[in-house]
Amino acid sequence: GDSFSAVGPKSLWNYEVGTHLLLGGRVLAGAAVFYADVDGEFVPAFGPTGVFAPENASKSRNIGVELDVTALAADWLELFGSYTFSDFRLQEFETDVRGPDGTITTVDYSGNVLPGIPAHRITGEARVRAARAHGASVQVEGQGASFVETGNHEKGVWYSRAAPAGVPL
């Protein structure tokens, strides 16, 4: 809101259940679902001077599904991939917003998607073991557009990256 009082801590009850299954001795597949009820969720906001400062939403609900697979393609090559679907929503959130003319209006954002959390994310990695204690890997990641503000009027662009990484052995 406009007063920007101290931001309080958030608290949550989180529930997650998942499983992994070994297929053919060389492929490990996993799946998990999660659900969280959050009180005091952190929400991005801008103060009266235009400076960014977080505030607390009353309640939010986070649900999602995670799928992953790891395959030993050869003794020297391991492949990994994952997909995550996330639906993080504000359940109860009203805040004061200053309009262009300086008037302050209370806006109800209940039901909106939490900004900055993409609904879809996919990752992949290939790890090569050149010798017993040495290796290298390449990772790729992509995620869907996410809302960039609490009003859910504008989405950001797709984000992706590829980067080499060391293999912890």
C-alpha atoms as one frame of an Amber mdcrd trajectory, in Angstrom:
protein
   0.000   0.000   0.000   0.905   3.646   0.240   1.948   3.569   3.909   4.669
   0.921   3.466   4.742  -0.168   7.061   7.235  -2.827   8.049   6.963  -6.031
   6.081   6.142  -8.961   8.318   7.338 -12.541   7.969   5.381 -14.970   5.874
   4.321 -18.378   7.121   3.069 -21.395   5.257   1.837 -24.955   5.422   3.416
 -26.905   2.599   2.413 -30.360   1.429   4.390 -32.346  -1.140   4.262 -35.925
  -2.291   6.466 -37.507  -4.903   7.962 -40.694  -6.144  10.879 -41.976  -8.212
  10.900 -45.097 -10.329  13.936 -46.908 -11.748  13.286 -48.117 -15.295  15.563
 -50.682 -16.922  18.399 -49.986 -14.516  19.516 -46.871 -16.448  16.602 -44.411
 -16.252  15.275 -42.772 -13.093  11.903 -41.002 -13.524  10.299 -38.850 -10.869
   7.091 -36.953 -10.249   5.879 -34.748  -7.410   2.915 -32.511  -6.652   2.922
 -29.719  -4.101   0.438 -27.434  -2.389   1.060 -24.555   0.024  -1.208 -22.190
   1.944   0.733 -18.979   2.613  -0.056 -16.171   5.066   1.771 -12.874   4.515
   3.117 -13.673   1.019   5.722 -11.160  -0.198   4.369  -9.071  -3.072   6.330
  -6.455  -5.052   5.039  -2.898  -4.690   6.189   0.662  -5.285   6.123   3.333
  -2.615   4.797   6.869  -2.987   8.159   8.068  -4.331   8.331   5.238  -6.896
  10.879   3.239  -4.885  10.391  -0.550  -4.879   9.437  -2.023  -1.507   7.741
  -5.375  -0.858   4.526  -5.715   1.113   2.557  -8.627   2.540  -0.552 -10.092
   0.930  -3.021 -11.611   3.381  -3.195 -15.081   1.836  -1.956 -16.946  -1.226
  -2.129 -20.503  -2.527   0.684 -22.251  -4.424   0.204 -25.481  -6.361   2.477
 -27.250  -8.793   3.717 -30.392 -10.483   7.332 -31.400 -11.041   8.486 -34.127
 -13.455  12.087 -35.231 -13.959  14.097 -37.923 -15.685  17.754 -38.915 -15.396
  19.211 -41.374 -17.902  22.609 -43.018 -17.969  22.983 -43.020 -21.761  26.512
 -44.484 -21.548  29.011 -45.064 -18.752  30.474 -41.646 -19.562  27.227 -39.726
 -20.388  24.330 -38.822 -18.085  21.274 -36.878 -19.333  18.850 -35.008 -17.088
  15.600 -33.172 -17.829  12.840 -31.615 -15.746   9.536 -29.796 -16.164   7.718
 -27.736 -13.536   4.196 -26.310 -13.682   3.444 -23.642 -11.050   0.212 -21.834
 -10.210   0.866 -19.331  -7.401  -2.238 -17.191  -6.735  -3.115 -14.409  -4.364
  -6.217 -15.474  -2.423  -6.753 -12.355  -0.320  -4.927  -9.150  -1.179  -6.190
  -5.578  -1.137  -3.789  -2.648  -1.232  -3.787   1.099  -1.789  -2.550   2.266
  -5.196  -1.690   5.846  -6.151  -3.089   6.805  -9.548  -1.428   9.132 -12.103
  -3.428  12.061 -10.716  -2.228  11.358  -7.145  -5.493   9.894  -5.851  -5.270
   6.743  -3.776  -7.601   3.857  -4.543  -7.935   0.509  -2.788  -7.489  -2.276
  -5.350  -8.423  -5.944  -4.823  -5.851  -8.280  -6.427  -7.427 -11.459  -5.011
  -7.330 -14.268  -7.580  -4.377 -12.810  -9.498  -1.225 -14.775 -10.247   1.789
 -13.914  -8.083   4.100 -11.792 -10.274   7.524 -13.122 -11.248   6.576 -16.817
 -11.052   6.432 -18.461 -14.503   3.769 -21.134 -15.009   6.151 -23.341 -17.019
   9.856 -24.115 -16.560  11.969 -26.727 -18.330  15.613 -27.652 -17.755  18.070
 -30.043 -19.343  21.619 -31.087 -18.646  24.189 -33.371 -20.240  27.098 -34.531
 -18.052  30.203 -36.104 -19.548  32.668 -37.993 -17.357  35.999 -37.900 -19.198
  37.892 -39.570 -16.373  37.105 -40.886 -12.912  37.607 -37.535 -11.147  36.948
 -35.130 -14.050  33.969 -34.163 -16.103  31.973 -31.373 -17.656  28.356 -30.536
 -18.200  26.149 -28.244 -20.242  22.869 -26.953 -18.852  19.932 -25.354 -20.639
  16.890 -23.746 -19.082  13.773 -22.086 -20.383  10.736 -20.667 -18.702   7.470
 -19.186 -19.827   6.511 -15.562 -19.579   5.402 -14.398 -16.155   3.361 -11.435
 -15.037   5.600  -8.514 -14.163   3.164  -6.737 -11.834   0.444  -7.618  -9.332
  -2.394  -6.380 -11.554  -1.588  -9.142 -14.106  -1.884  -6.727 -17.045   1.540
  -7.299 -18.608   3.687 -10.401 -19.083   7.449 -10.462 -19.442   9.293 -12.168
 -22.271  10.569 -15.737 -22.371  13.781 -16.281 -20.472  16.351 -18.885 -21.408
  20.010 -19.538 -20.736  22.677 -22.068 -21.554  25.850 -22.296 -19.555  28.702
 -24.726 -19.007  29.001 -26.067 -15.495  31.412 -28.274 -13.611  30.325 -31.754
 -12.622  30.543 -32.361  -8.884  32.027 -35.797  -8.404
